[in-house]
């Protein structure tokens, strides 16, 4: 059994940023300091299969805007309050916490929850990458519902959502906005036997290794990563794509990148909240459910879609999604059609 203690935290936090989209510096630093303050000697990391098969496991995640988290500071008890509220609804105590995804703040907040509750953090997560919607998880693909779901806000609020799985996102977003733009969610309650079946395994350990100084960025990609191109952003354009009817947090856009070497192709990146399709001279070369990231040549951090600007030098990388995302069900939930782009 391993643990995330003060020394491991630095590696875990560094690994969590390598392919993280939507992470704001202020909220990431806040979550990092928050985790450092509460983990004590360390939080044990366990495999779901090591737990009692009937033990309750709960996913914990940040819901809403990372920017809002940096502006409206937490009280510090939000992760514990969210899980305790869900426990009261279910009538049993949680034996472990698992992440929804392991990108930046969403890696650190489950760790904070596990420390506050005195339970292990599961070595795995529910995506193997990052998707914008709470329902876009391997837990959903495995037949586990996000609801009942408990939200804890920074001003002491607690909200419990009980609804059909396909209604969670519709109800969650306006509630989170009313709470100030962010909250901690405790969701996807499930038995350890079910978690062992649906989790993307080993990703906490992977980030610990990837965050070691000198480790290659590819170490953070559980199923492989490739460089699509290196080049300069030429333009960022509004899109007339098909995302208007979708419940996605941001509007569609296109990013044009001129490849700087090799074939010197013109790369068009279509973004619907995140980059979901890459075209090289008009031909599709990468698409969701694989994750497409722009890595800044200066600083090495992921460039978010809404911060992309002409003149930036970037490396476009493609992180292969877990095999379950490439099934028929996975493509329906996380492929191009899920982002409003017809095949």
N, C-alpha and C positions, 0 to 999 in steps of 0.2 A: 504494500500500500504506500502510495506517495502522498505528499501534502504540499500545499501552497503556503509557504511561510514568508517572512519578510524578504529573504533573499530571492526565493522563487517568484515572488510577486513582480519584481522588476522584469524578469524574463517573460513571464506570462503577459504582462501589460504590453511589453514591446511586441511580442508575437501577435497580440490581438489587433494591432494597428496595421499589420503588413498588407492586408487586403480589405481593410475596413472602409466602407463608403458611409458618408453622412456623419462622420465623427467631427465634432467641433472641438478645437483645442481647449477652450475653457471648461466644457463639460467633461471631456476626457481627463483633464488634470484634476477636476473636482472628484470624479469617481475614483481615480488613482489614489488621491489623498485619503478619501473616505475608506477605501479598502485597506490602506496602510494603517489607518487608525483602529480598525476593528478586528483584524485577522489574528492578533495575538501571536502565539507561537506557531500557528498554522492551521489551515483547514484541510482535513483529510480528503483525498480524491479516491473514489471507489468506482469499480465497474458495477453497472446495474445488476449484472448476473451474480454478484457477490452478496447482494441483499436478500433478505427474506422475500420469497416470490410475491407475497401479498402486501408487502410494505408500500405505503403511499409515497409516491414521488411527485414533485410539483415543479413545473417550469416557471422560472422567474425572469422577467425582462423589463427593460425600459419601454414604456408605451408613449408615443408622441415625439416631441422635438428635442433633439440634443441641445439646440440653441436655447430653448426654454429652460432646460435643466441648468444651464450655465447662468441664466438670468434670475430664475426663481429658485433659490437655494433650498435643499432638502432639510427637513428637521433631523434626519438621520435614522428614523425608525420606520421609514416607508416599506422596505423589503420585509421586515418582520411583521408589520401590521397587515400587509397584503396576504402573506401566507397564513397568519393566524385567523384572519377572516375566512379564508377558504377552508381551513381546518374546522372552524365552528360550523360552517355549512355542511361539511362532510361527516362530522362527528368522529374524526380520527386525526392523530398527529402525523405530520410529514416525517418520513425517515430520511429523506434526501432531497436535495435541490438539483435541478438540471437547467442548463441554459437553453433558451430558444435559439440563439445563435451566439457566436463567440467573437463578435466584432466590437472592439473598443469598449464603450460603456456597457454593452450587453454581455461582455465577458466578465466585467468587474462587478456588476450588480448582483448576479447570482452568487458570486463568491462572497459578497457582503452579506447576502441573505443567509447563506450556509453558516457563516461565522456567527451571526446574530442568533440563529436558531440552535446552534450547537450540533449540526448534522453535516454529513459529508456532501461534497460536490461531486456529481457524477462525471466521469471521464467521457464526455461526449456532448452532443448538442442536437438540435432539431432541424438543422439545414445542411451543415457541412459547408455553408457559404452564407450569404445574406440575401433575404428577400424582403420587400417592403411591407407585406401584409402579414398579420398575425397568423392567418390561416395557412400561409404558404410554408408548411413544415412537413418533415417526414412523419411527424406524429399524426397529422391529418391523413397522410397517405396510408398510415397504418390503422386508420379507423378510430383514432382517439380525438375527442372533441376538445376544443379550447375552453369551452364552458362546462361547468360554472367557472367564472373568472372573477377574481377580486382585484380591485384597484385601490391603491393608497396614494392620496395626494399630499402635496407639501404643506397644506394648511390644516391637516388633520382629517381630511375627508376619507371615507371608506365607501366604495360602491361595489355591489355584487351584481354581476350580469348572468342571467340564466336565459339562454336562447338556443335556437338551432345553430349548428356549426356554421352554416353559410350566412348567418345574420350577425356574427360576432363583430366583424369589421365595421359594418354599417352602424352598429350601436356604439362601438368603442370610440370611434374618432370624435363624435360630438361631445361625448362625456369627458374625454381627455382634454379637449379644448376648454370645456367649462371648468376644469380643474387647474387651469393655468398653462396648458400646453404640454404638460408631461405628468406622468404618474408611474408608479411601479406596479406591474401586473403579476399576479400569481395565477397560473392557468394550466391547462392540460393535466389535471390530476389523473394519475394512473398508477396501477400496481407495478412494482419493480419488474415482474415477469413481462408485462406489456412494454415497459420502457426498454428492456433489453432487446426486444424484437424490433422496435421502431427507431431507436436512437442511431445517429451517426457516431460510431464508436471511436474512442481514442483521441478526440480532437483537443482536449485540454492538455494532454501529454504532448501532443504535436506542437501546440503553441509554446509550451515551455521550452521545447527544443529549438523551435524556430526563433525565439526571442533571445537566444544565446548570442552574445557578440561574435560576429564572424560567420554565423550560420547563413546560408543562402536564403533568399526570400522564398524560393520554391519549397523550402521545408515546411512552410505553413499551409501548403496545398495538399490535402490528404489524397486526392485522386489525380494529381498532376497539374502542371501549369506550362504554358508556352508563351513566348513572346510573339505577338502578331506583327508589330512594327515598332520602330522608333522614328519620331518625326516632330514636326512643329504644327500646332493648331493654327489653321488658316482662318476659320470662321466658326461662330456659334450662331445657329439659326433657329427661329421658331419653326415648329413642324405643323403640317396639316394632316398628321397621322390620325389613327382611329381610336385614340384614347379618351375622347370626350365623355363617353358613357361609363368609363371605368372608375372604380373607387380607389384611385391612386393619389398619393399625396401631392404630386407635382405635375406640371404640364409637360407635354412632349416637346422635345427639341432635337436638333441634329448638330453634330460636331464634326467638322472637316479637318482631317489631319493629313499633311503632306509627308509621305515617307521620306526619310533623309538619306537612305542608302538603298542598295539592292535595286529593285525594280522601280523605286520611286513612285509607288502607287499612290493614288488618292483614296484615302480611307474615310468612309462616312460612318459615323457612330450614331445610331438611332437610340435615343434615350427616352424612356417612359418611366420616370422616377429614378431609374438607373439605366445604364447602357444595356440594351437587350439584343442588339443586332449590329454586326460589323460588316460593311460592304467594302471590298477592295476593287476599285475600278468597276463598280456595279455588281460584282459577284459576291454572294454571301460567303464569308469565311469564318464567322463565329456567331453564335446566337444563344439566347436563353434556352434551356436552364443553366448552361455554363455561365460563369460570372466574367464579365468583361470590365477590366479596370484600366484607368489611365494613371500611371505612376509618374510623378513629377521628377524630371531630371535633376532638379535642385531640391534637395531635402529628402527625396525618396518616399514621400507620402502619397496616398491616393488622392487624386484630384476629383472632387465631387463635380457632378454635372453642372450644378448651379454656380460653380466657381471657375469653370473652364473659361479661358479668355484667349483671343488671338495672340500669337507670339510665344505661348508656352511651349517648352520642349518637354515631350512626354514619351514614355514607353507604354505601349498598349499591350496588356497581358490578359490571357484567357485562362481562368481557373476552372478545371473540369469539375462538374457537379458529381455528387454521389450517384452510383448506378441507378438507384431508385428514381431519380429525377428524369432518367431517360426511358422509363417505362411509359406506356400509354397514359396511365393515371398521372404520373409525374409531369409529363409534358402538358397535360390538360391544366394542371395546377400551377406550373412554373415555367412553361414554355412560351413561345411567342404569342399564342392566342390569349394567354392569361394577361398579357400586356396590351391587348387590343390590336395586335398586328396579325392579319390573316396570312396563312402560309401560301 
